[in-house]
Amino acid sequence: MIRGDSTEYELLKEWCQSTVFLDPPQPTRVMTCEIGVREGLGSKIIIDAFRDKVQASGIKLLHMAIDPYDNLKYQHYDNSPPYTADYTDDMRLQLVEDFKNYPEFKFHHMTDTQFIADHFWTEPYHFVHFDGPHMTKDVLTQTIFFANRSTPGTRFVLDDFPKYNMQLIRDSLQPFGFEIHAEGKNKICLEKKK
């Protein structure tokens, strides 16, 4: 059973299901991503929701899942000291096993920084869940990277947004056409309007 350790998964599901980017012209492949996969529930919700959206259309789905595991010690939040979280190798192996029947799932056993440096896909991303490092500088780097690879209708969901400078991130995404779509207590959804 694929589990999660975050909150507001019902909002994540709702925001996936209500995307409208599939209006004509339709993409040939839908690209989704989750930074900070841990036990995989967020990725499962995203894949299941988008499978339903593209199944009848013949559009392919590719989901990037990014997490380094390996009990890395790093600063998780702007106002906390570095610490080691329990992202074990056993957790990574369980994740790979849990997603063996999800051909859309492409696991990247690396940090978000490594993924950005090694990135070579040219298609735009349609949905990204940011649930990895929660420091403002890291979230800002991630969102700008994906904003440059977005299309009208792309949605960004940011987890634990009250823990970092969300105003700075909103201001930085505004030139790309992103506006707040909806928000919960811990998750916020931004959508590219233009």
Sine and cosine of phi, psi and omega as CSV:
sin_phi,cos_phi,sin_psi,cos_psi,sin_omega,cos_omega
0.00,0.00,0.79,-0.61,-0.01,-1.00
-0.99,0.17,0.81,-0.59,-0.07,-1.00
-0.91,-0.42,0.14,-0.99,0.06,-1.00
-0.62,-0.79,0.27,-0.96,-0.01,-1.00
-0.78,-0.63,0.26,0.96,-0.02,-1.00
-0.98,-0.21,-0.28,-0.96,0.03,-1.00
-0.76,-0.65,0.17,-0.99,0.11,-0.99
0.84,0.54,0.63,0.78,0.07,-1.00
-0.89,0.45,-0.47,0.88,0.02,-1.00
-0.91,0.42,-0.56,0.83,0.06,-1.00
-0.94,0.34,-0.65,0.76,0.05,-1.00
-0.84,0.54,-0.73,0.69,0.01,-1.00
-0.89,0.46,-0.73,0.69,0.00,-1.00
-0.86,0.50,-0.69,0.72,-0.05,-1.00
-0.94,0.33,-0.50,0.87,0.12,-0.99
-0.92,0.39,-0.77,0.64,-0.09,-1.00
-0.91,0.42,-0.48,0.88,-0.09,-1.00
-1.00,-0.09,0.14,0.99,0.05,-1.00
-0.89,0.45,0.51,-0.86,-0.07,-1.00
-0.83,-0.55,0.29,0.96,-0.05,-1.00
-0.93,0.37,-0.23,0.97,-0.06,-1.00
-0.99,0.16,0.07,1.00,0.14,-0.99
-0.90,0.44,0.48,-0.88,-0.03,-1.00
-0.84,0.55,0.57,-0.82,-0.06,1.00
-0.98,0.20,0.64,-0.77,-0.05,-1.00
-1.00,0.09,0.59,-0.81,0.08,-1.00
-0.95,0.30,0.35,-0.94,0.09,-1.00
-0.99,0.11,-0.38,0.92,0.05,-1.00
-0.59,-0.81,0.73,-0.69,0.09,-1.00
-1.00,-0.05,0.79,-0.61,0.00,-1.00
-0.94,-0.33,0.83,-0.56,0.09,-1.00
-0.81,-0.58,0.28,-0.96,-0.07,-1.00
-0.43,-0.90,0.52,-0.85,0.20,-0.98
-0.72,-0.69,0.82,-0.57,0.12,-0.99
-0.99,-0.15,0.86,-0.51,-0.05,-1.00
1.00,-0.02,0.97,0.26,-0.15,-0.99
-1.00,0.06,-0.62,0.79,-0.06,-1.00
0.76,0.66,-0.95,-0.30,-0.06,-1.00
-1.00,-0.06,-0.11,0.99,0.24,-0.97
0.98,-0.22,-0.05,1.00,-0.08,-1.00
-0.89,0.45,-0.63,0.77,0.03,-1.00
-0.87,0.50,-0.72,0.69,0.02,-1.00
-0.89,0.45,-0.64,0.77,0.03,-1.00
-0.88,0.47,-0.71,0.70,0.01,-1.00
-0.87,0.49,-0.71,0.71,-0.01,-1.00
-0.89,0.45,-0.76,0.65,-0.02,-1.00
-0.88,0.47,-0.75,0.67,-0.03,-1.00
-0.86,0.51,-0.68,0.73,-0.02,-1.00
-0.91,0.41,-0.68,0.73,-0.03,-1.00
-0.98,0.21,-0.47,0.88,0.14,-0.99
-0.84,0.55,-0.73,0.69,0.00,-1.00
-0.87,0.49,-0.61,0.79,-0.05,-1.00
-0.95,0.31,-0.57,0.82,-0.13,-0.99
-0.97,-0.26,-0.18,0.98,-0.14,-0.99
-0.79,0.61,-0.76,0.65,-0.08,-1.00
-0.98,0.21,-0.27,0.96,-0.12,-0.99
-1.00,-0.01,-0.24,0.97,-0.06,-1.00
0.99,0.15,0.06,1.00,0.04,-1.00
-0.97,0.24,0.68,-0.73,0.02,-1.00
-0.99,0.15,0.42,-0.91,0.02,-1.00
-0.83,-0.56,0.72,-0.70,0.09,-1.00
-0.73,-0.68,0.83,-0.56,-0.02,-1.00
-0.91,-0.42,0.87,-0.50,0.06,-1.00
-1.00,0.00,0.79,-0.61,0.02,-1.00
-0.87,-0.50,0.88,-0.48,-0.14,-0.99
-0.87,-0.50,0.86,-0.52,0.07,-1.00
-0.28,-0.96,0.74,-0.67,-0.03,-1.00
-0.99,0.11,-0.38,0.92,-0.12,-0.99
0.75,0.66,-0.65,-0.76,0.07,-1.00
0.86,0.50,0.39,0.92,0.07,-1.00
0.76,0.65,0.72,0.69,0.00,-1.00
-0.91,0.42,0.62,-0.79,0.11,-0.99
-0.99,-0.14,0.88,-0.48,0.04,-1.00
-0.40,-0.92,0.21,-0.98,0.01,-1.00
-0.99,0.14,0.90,-0.43,-0.08,-1.00
-0.99,0.13,-0.56,0.83,-0.09,-1.00
-0.75,-0.67,0.37,-0.93,-0.01,-1.00
-0.83,0.56,-0.63,0.77,-0.12,-0.99
-0.94,-0.35,0.55,0.83,0.05,-1.00
-0.72,-0.69,0.47,-0.88,0.05,-1.00
-0.97,0.25,0.31,-0.95,0.08,-1.00
-0.87,0.50,0.59,-0.81,0.10,-1.00
-0.46,-0.89,0.26,-0.97,-0.02,-1.00
-0.98,-0.18,0.85,-0.53,0.05,-1.00
-1.00,-0.01,0.24,-0.97,-0.08,-1.00
-1.00,0.00,0.88,0.47,0.06,-1.00
-0.98,-0.18,0.99,0.13,-0.16,-0.99
-1.00,0.09,0.25,-0.97,0.08,-1.00
-0.91,0.41,-0.56,0.83,0.07,-1.00
-0.88,0.47,-0.61,0.79,0.04,-1.00
-0.90,0.44,-0.67,0.74,0.03,-1.00
-0.89,0.46,-0.71,0.70,0.00,-1.00
-0.89,0.45,-0.62,0.79,0.05,-1.00
-0.91,0.42,-0.64,0.77,0.03,-1.00
-0.87,0.50,-0.74,0.67,0.00,-1.00
-0.86,0.51,-0.67,0.74,0.04,-1.00
-0.90,0.44,-0.70,0.72,-0.04,-1.00
-0.90,0.45,-0.46,0.89,-0.06,-1.00
-0.97,-0.25,0.28,0.96,-0.04,-1.00
-0.91,0.42,-0.38,0.93,0.04,-1.00
-0.99,-0.17,0.33,0.94,0.04,-1.00
-0.89,-0.45,1.00,0.05,-0.04,-1.00
-0.90,0.44,-0.32,0.95,0.01,-1.00
-0.97,0.25,-0.29,0.96,-0.13,-0.99
-0.99,0.13,0.90,-0.44,0.06,-1.00
-0.89,-0.45,0.95,-0.31,-0.08,-1.00
-1.00,0.06,0.75,-0.66,0.06,-1.00
-0.90,-0.45,0.97,-0.24,-0.01,-1.00
-0.99,0.16,0.98,0.22,-0.06,-1.00
-0.29,-0.96,0.16,-0.99,0.07,-1.00
-0.98,0.21,0.25,-0.97,0.08,-1.00
-0.88,0.48,-0.60,0.80,0.02,-1.00
-0.89,0.46,-0.68,0.73,0.04,-1.00
-0.91,0.42,-0.66,0.75,0.01,-1.00
-0.87,0.50,-0.72,0.70,0.00,-1.00
-0.88,0.47,-0.68,0.73,-0.01,-1.00
-0.92,0.39,-0.55,0.83,-0.08,-1.00
-1.00,-0.10,-0.01,1.00,-0.15,-0.99
-0.89,0.46,0.70,-0.71,0.02,-1.00
-0.69,-0.73,-0.01,1.00,0.02,-1.00
-0.95,0.32,0.59,-0.80,-0.04,-1.00
-0.98,-0.22,-0.34,0.94,-0.01,-1.00
-0.94,0.35,0.46,-0.89,0.07,-1.00
-0.96,0.28,0.41,-0.91,0.10,-1.00
-1.00,-0.01,0.61,-0.79,-0.05,-1.00
-0.97,-0.25,-0.36,0.93,-0.02,-1.00
-0.38,-0.93,0.78,-0.63,0.02,-1.00
-0.71,-0.70,0.77,-0.64,0.06,-1.00
-0.96,-0.29,0.91,-0.42,-0.04,-1.00
-0.99,-0.10,0.98,-0.19,-0.04,-1.00
-0.69,-0.72,0.53,0.85,0.01,-1.00
-0.98,-0.22,-0.79,-0.61,0.05,-1.00
-0.84,0.54,0.66,-0.75,-0.06,-1.00
-0.92,-0.39,0.46,0.89,0.12,-0.99
-1.00,0.00,0.60,-0.80,-0.06,-1.00
-0.80,0.61,-0.72,0.69,-0.05,-1.00
-0.89,0.46,-0.61,0.80,0.00,-1.00
-0.95,0.32,-0.71,0.71,0.01,-1.00
-0.90,0.44,-0.62,0.78,0.03,-1.00
-0.89,0.46,-0.72,0.69,0.03,-1.00
-0.86,0.51,-0.72,0.70,-0.01,-1.00
-0.89,0.45,-0.74,0.67,-0.09,-1.00
-0.92,0.38,-0.61,0.79,0.05,-1.00
-0.91,0.41,-0.66,0.75,0.04,-1.00
-0.83,0.55,-0.77,0.64,-0.04,-1.00
-0.97,0.25,-0.48,0.88,0.07,-1.00
-0.88,0.47,-0.58,0.81,0.06,-1.00
-0.95,0.32,-0.16,0.99,-0.01,-1.00
-0.81,-0.58,0.68,0.74,-0.05,-1.00
-0.87,-0.50,0.12,-0.99,-0.01,-1.00
-0.61,-0.79,0.37,-0.93,0.04,-1.00
-0.79,0.61,0.77,-0.64,-0.06,-1.00
0.99,-0.17,-0.24,0.97,0.04,-1.00
-0.85,0.52,0.67,-0.74,0.05,-1.00
-0.89,-0.46,0.66,-0.76,0.13,-0.99
-0.92,-0.40,0.78,-0.62,0.13,-0.99
-0.92,-0.40,0.84,-0.55,-0.03,-1.00
-0.93,-0.36,0.82,-0.57,-0.03,-1.00
-1.00,0.02,0.52,-0.86,0.05,-1.00
0.81,0.59,0.59,0.80,-0.08,-1.00
-0.88,0.48,-0.41,0.91,0.05,-1.00
-0.93,0.36,-0.18,0.98,-0.07,-1.00
-1.00,0.01,-0.07,1.00,0.04,-1.00
-0.67,-0.74,-0.01,-1.00,-0.09,-1.00
-0.99,0.16,0.99,0.14,-0.04,-1.00
-0.92,0.39,-0.51,0.86,0.01,-1.00
-0.89,0.46,-0.67,0.74,0.04,-1.00
-0.89,0.46,-0.67,0.74,0.00,-1.00
-0.91,0.41,-0.70,0.72,0.06,-1.00
-0.86,0.51,-0.73,0.69,-0.01,-1.00
-0.88,0.47,-0.61,0.79,-0.01,-1.00
-0.95,0.31,-0.47,0.88,-0.01,-1.00
-1.00,0.01,-0.26,0.96,-0.03,-1.00
-0.85,0.53,-0.68,0.73,0.03,-1.00
-0.88,0.47,-0.35,0.94,0.04,-1.00
-1.00,0.08,-0.09,1.00,0.02,-1.00
1.00,-0.09,0.18,0.98,-0.02,-1.00
-1.00,0.08,0.72,-0.69,0.07,-1.00
-0.74,-0.67,0.35,-0.94,0.05,-1.00
-0.92,0.40,0.79,-0.61,0.09,-1.00
-1.00,-0.04,-0.74,0.67,-0.01,-1.00
-0.25,-0.97,0.27,-0.96,0.06,-1.00
-0.50,-0.87,0.48,-0.88,0.12,-0.99
-0.93,-0.38,-0.37,-0.93,0.03,-1.00
-0.97,0.24,-0.58,0.82,-0.08,-1.00
-0.87,-0.50,-0.33,0.94,0.00,-1.00
-0.89,-0.46,0.57,-0.82,0.07,-1.00
-0.74,-0.67,0.59,-0.81,-0.03,-1.00
-0.89,-0.46,0.83,-0.55,0.09,-1.00
-0.93,-0.37,0.58,-0.82,-0.02,-1.00
-0.79,-0.62,0.64,-0.77,0.06,-1.00
-0.99,0.15,0.90,-0.44,-0.10,-1.00
-1.00,-0.01,-0.41,0.91,-0.04,-1.00
-0.75,-0.66,0.00,0.00,0.00,0.00
